[in-house]
Amino acid sequence: MTGELDYEIELVAVVGAPLGDAEYATSRLMGYTIGNDVSARDAGRALGRLDLFTQKGMDATSPIGPWVCTLDEFGGAGQPELDMQLRVNGELRQQGNTREMIFPLDELLNYLDARIALRPGDLVLTGSTHGVGLETGRFLQPGDLVEASIDGIGLLRNRVGYRKQLTSSRRAGRLGFPTP
């Protein structure tokens, strides 16, 4: 579905309890893990306008893991300051630190919870740092090895699969036309 498969390393907050009126939303987290918010940049243009659902919601994208590190491993509630890196085939493509986030984590969680009640087990991908393929024009290719690491959490390693070839009838069905 895409010729512009992109990567985005993100800290993932794992909700452990309803946020309610907690002074610090991060106090209600179970912990953190790593996410690669894979995006199909060109697939999102199929409707002639920005389509984040198609870019971000495709099957077999957005790997999470490799495990959840509990909140106490990071000193409890508050903004953790963690170095993040993403490599493609060993080449550093993204590097940053969570202290550089545009919105503090407590603010981000409260914003979301005011609109969609966050519940235990919910995963919140918190945003990416600079260096994504959209900025550089260097997108993922079949067979690429993507390694995302965040200090204190570990390493998430994934290999890009090969594109599935859609028949013309399946392609038409995905665009909303009846299939023969």
Secondary structure, 3 states (H helix, E strand, C coil): CCCCEECCEEEEEEECCCCCCCCCHHHHEEEEEEEECCEECCHHHCCCCCCHHHHHCCCCCCCEEEEEEEHHHHCCCCCCCCEEEEEECCEEEEEEEHHHCCCCHHHHHHHHHHHCCCCCCCEEECCCCCCCHHHHCCCECCCCEEEEEECCCEEEEEECCCCCCCCHHHHHHHCCCCCC
